[in-house]
Amino acid sequence: MVLRRGRMDILLVLAGIVLIAHPIEAQNCTAETLQFQDLPQHDFNRVDADAGSLQPLYNMVNLYLDAVQPNGLPTDIIQTAVNNPNFISENVPAVVRYQAGYLVSFIIGVLFFICMPLVGLIFCCCRLCGKCGGEVKERKKSTDCHRTILAIFLLMTTIIILAGVACAFTANQRVTEAMEPSLTAFREMLTDVHTYITNILGAPTKLLAQFSLPKDKVFSDLDRVNRTLGVMVRDALWPIVGPVLAMASARIPDVDTVKTHLLDINAAKGSLAQLSAQLSSAKADIVSTLTNQNCAGCGPALGQANRLQTDFTFNLPPDVQVAFDKAMSISSASLTNSVQQANQTFIDIPRRVTSQTSQIFTDVKQVINDIERNLNSNLKFQFPAALQEVDTFANSPQVAEASAQVKQYDYYRWVVSIVLCCIILLIIALNALGLGLGTAGIATREDAYGSNACSESGANFLMASVGFSFIFSPLLILLVFVTFYVGGNARTSGCKPWESGEIYQVIDELAGQNLVFDLSNVFNSSVSYSSLYRHCEEGKSLMLLLPDRQIADLEKYLDVNTYSGDIIRNVNQLNVDLSSLVLLDSASRRDLMTFESNIVEAASYTSPIGTENVQNLADNLIGLAAGLDALAQNQGSLSIRTALNRQAASLRQISGTVQEPLRQNLAQLNGTLQDLAAFAPIVQSRIRNTIQNIDVAQAEIISTTRNIIKNVSECLTTSEVEYFRQYLQWIRAMIMDNLFSCQPAVILINNIFVILCDNIIDPWNAFWFCLGWCTLFLIPSIIFAVKTAKHYRAIQNEIGSPALSEMMQFKFPRVENSYGHTLPSGATAPTQ
């Protein structure tokens, strides 16, 4: 029994060590924050439009264009033209009315183009006749003032033309300088468009690929719980099961102790019975001898022998003996085996839990795989085919070739513009040289009204300026009108309504008549091109403009509650059956209860057995032996005498050997009965308490296990659902802010506007405006140049000049030749 109790204690200690080696893991139901890889941001670079010092010039040009074309976009003409492509040719008056300003400019240009060569031809003929641009016919007092005023006006006109050509040079150069950055920006935009479309088309795949993050995290949690759930249950049950098993194990020595007392009682009973038998045998032998007829005078001795007490046996009452026997029938070995089996079952809890829950976790993983397949099928976006076509166009080599051709054409334009500006510069230079030489000649000649080479050269330069002005002004006005008409219409009919948003309103009206694509086929009915542009410009998502049905469907697919039901339902099926963990089997329980109910009954006989009869027995034996010896001496029969002597010796021997063992057995029996009577209630209370605690613990095993599984299930569902909520919220954010973001398209449109209107059209218009400015100012330049050139030549009628009066009073002698003939006027004498 000592070995069994020691082995049981070792098992309980080992179980405690195992539990200490596997502490309970704290359940963290808070889901970690998942770090998803966001889709690439569509950061389109904005093209800046910085007019710089030319902004006032651009404003002036735009004011002029607004005066030429004050009308807005001809919505009615556009709508009708879209319906009927031949409308423009069939309704020329309507178009002419819209283009009235340009028509007036065209008429002025035609008049200029026709009249300038005609006037130039007339001027040429007049000049050949020595009229236009000749000398001042008569000196007047105001001649000097007229010459100065004309020179000043010519100088001012030349400066104005110079300013115009300087602005034309700057505008022309601005177009060229903006061309390379604009082409670079255009190529970057194409690259951005390609990247944008590629990211858009590949976004669903990337979004769905990120499902692996919550999936792997949930799978990891499921594997961890599947691995540790059994240990968790066992560790949680140890405070309940451990003390109970220790109590059950402690009842084994209590049973052994009680049975030891019962065995001692049995041993004492046997010893007493043996001694009583020995005394009874001796008494019977003596009585047999004394009752022999040959025994003389044996009557008194026979009476003494009959009074001799020989029965010292100990017998329990029948009911006590029954309880005694039942208590003795209980085996502590079965109780030990039951506790060992319960302890082993408790140690095997992790293995049992794992075997019972593995299939549940496998089912949950299958549900998650099903969710992944559902997302893959539900979140397939059908992108318009035009998106792929735009990407193909942006990547096409024709676009690169067109960019190179545009750059080449811009070079040709730059060369032509430089040539035109150089022509005007030539006229300016001639005016400047004419003014400079003429003024210098007048300042250096002795006679202010005479002629010298310097002033004549100045007059000739001015005439050359007039001639070049007549020659090139028709070409200039022709080029000015062509560029004016193209650039002006581009500004008034394109850039201006584009900038003001009027063009989107026109498109809205066309969409309302189903002449262009109607956005209501894709978005809700309240969406127009104007509102779409404003919506995108504010950086909002296109998802907000989708029809309510599509938004509801998308929100449904992105709602975690759509998928959490299956997860929660499967996780809630998690259950652990620990019915096999029986702390005390039914047989051992029945034995304990039987033992508990009988030990008190077995110990209820506590009447002390007196030991005073032992001393009387000794005295009676000695007295009877002495009487037998005396009686033997009076016997005549030898056999009787011998028998009595023998029996007397036997009584003396019994008195010496039986007295002390009898006294010890009786004392031991009394002590054992008293100890048993005292210990039995204690053991009974212990057994009752143990059985009660076992019953409570057995019930707590079920409830505690159920609570643990419930907590684990709730923790799992909370963390799993939170992981998928993070994933779906991230998808929604990516769809809202990235996939359905239309701000890049607005940036692209604005960049195209900046490139076309601000960087090309505005400098283009500024160039023709300055060129037209210079061309128109060629008219006053011609007039002032012709007028001024007259004052730089000698005055034909110099009456009033002092030098002329003296020459008129002086008479030149007639010149005769050596032959005595008078030479005619203007002839020279022949040389020798």
Secondary structure, DSSP 8 states (H G I E B T S, - for coil): -HHHHHHHHHHHHHHHHHHHHS-------S---------------------GGGHHHHHHHHHHHHHH------HHHHHHHHH-TTHHHH-HHHHHHHTHHHHHHHHHHHHHHHHHHHHHHHHHHHHHTT-TT---SB--TTHHHHHHHHHHHHHHHHHHHHHHHHHHHHHHHHHHHHHHHHHHHHHHHHHHHHHHHHHHHHHHHHHHHTTHHHHHHHHHHHHHHHHHHHHHHHHHHHHHHHHHHHHHHHHHHHHHHHHHHHHHHHHHHHHHHHHHHHHHHHHHHHHHHHTSTT-TT-HHHHHHHHT----------HHHHHHHHHHHH--HHHHHHHHHHHHHHHHTHHHHHHHHHHHHHHHHHHHHHHHHHHHHHHS-----HHHHHHHHHHH-HHHHHHHHHHHHHHHHHHHHHHHHHHHHHHHHHHHHHHHHHHHHHHHH-SSTTS--HHHHHHHHHHHHHHHHHHHHHHHHHHHHHHHHHHHHHHIIIIIHHHHHTHHHHHHHHHHHTTSS--GGGTS-TT--HHHHHHHHHTT-BGGGGS-HHHHHHHHHHT-THHHHHHHHHHHTT-----TT--SS-HHHHHHHHHHHHHHHHHT-------SHHHHHHHHHHHHHHHHHHHHHHT-S-HHHHHHHHHHHHHHHHHHHHHHHHHHHHHHHHHHHHHHHHHHHHHHHHHHHHHHHHHHHHHHHHHHHHHHHHHHHHHHHHHHHHHHHHHHHHHHHHHIIIIITB-HHHHHHHHHHHIIIIIIIIHHHHHHHHHHHHHHHTHHHHHHHHHHHHHHTS--SB-TT-HHHHHHHH------B-TTS-B--TT------
